[in-house]
Amino acid sequence: MKNVSHEAWATILGVVYLGLMGNLLVLVAALPLVVLLMTTDPALSWPLLALAAPLAAPALTAAFTAFREFGRGDAQVVRVFLRGWRATWRKAMLVGVIGSAAVVVLLVDVRAVAAMAAAVVVVPVLALLTLITVATAVVALVAIAEAPRARMRDIVKAALYLSVRRWHLTALSFAVLGVQFGLFTTMPAIAIGLTCAPALYVVWANSRYTLRPVLDVSDVSDVSDVSEVRA
């Protein structure tokens, strides 16, 4: 322990602070959704959850902004989080609204056709479309955090195309989110207080790598048109 430098200790403490403060800020910014998840049965309260989900989207883009700036040496987590929230909340909430509405429509369709003879064909297609919708929304939120001034059309096109094209990275993000959700259902205090920020960090880093073909990491003011991506 004596051989650990002051800079190393500063980095370790900074990472711990980023995680704990990130958990708190995300909790506060997404409080309506968290409260509903903890106090209601999602199977019964899904209309309220669908309404609250878009309100939580800016919390994610703000957290992603804090992760990016921390990597650049800015350890002022609260200030960066608030700045990221102000810069991204409109686009993030729009992605949340569209994504939530699409997921609700798809899941209602699944329930409607579940008893039909064609369900064996239709349900898997609808389930796949639901996964693609969620994946597109997650990658789009990361793209908004990385390039808040980019056009929504370019963000959505890039997120849709790359989340499908780089499906293995999308699967990794789903695995991390699935573990986090499972932990939330069994041990919500640990999921909210300890593992939320690390899980979001993995999703952010993974999605940022997914966006590399269209994201100019040297100047995060734009997302290139997806048509420019080469195989």
Sequence and secondary structure as in RCSB ss.txt:
>XXXX:A:sequence
MKNVSHEAWATILGVVYLGLMGNLLVLVAALPLVVLLMTTDPALSWPLLALAAPLAAPALTAAFTAFREFGRGDA
QVVRVFLRGWRATWRKAMLVGVIGSAAVVVLLVDVRAVAAMAAAVVVVPVLALLTLITVATAVVALVAIAEAPRA
RMRDIVKAALYLSVRRWHLTALSFAVLGVQFGLFTTMPAIAIGLTCAPALYVVWANSRYTLRPVLDVSDVSDVSD
VSEVRA
>XXXX:A:secstr
 TTS HHHHHHHHHHHHHHHHHHHHHHHHTHHHHHHHHHS HHHHHHHHHHHHHHHHHHHHHHHHHHHHHHTT  
 HHHHHHHHHHHHHHHHHHHHHHHHHHHHHHHHHHHHHTTSTTHHHHHHHHHHHHHHHHHHHHHHHHHHHH TTS
 HHHHHHHHHHHHHHTHHHHHHHHHHHHHHHHHHHH HHHIIIIIHHHHHHHHHHHHHHHTTTTB TT TT B  
GGG   
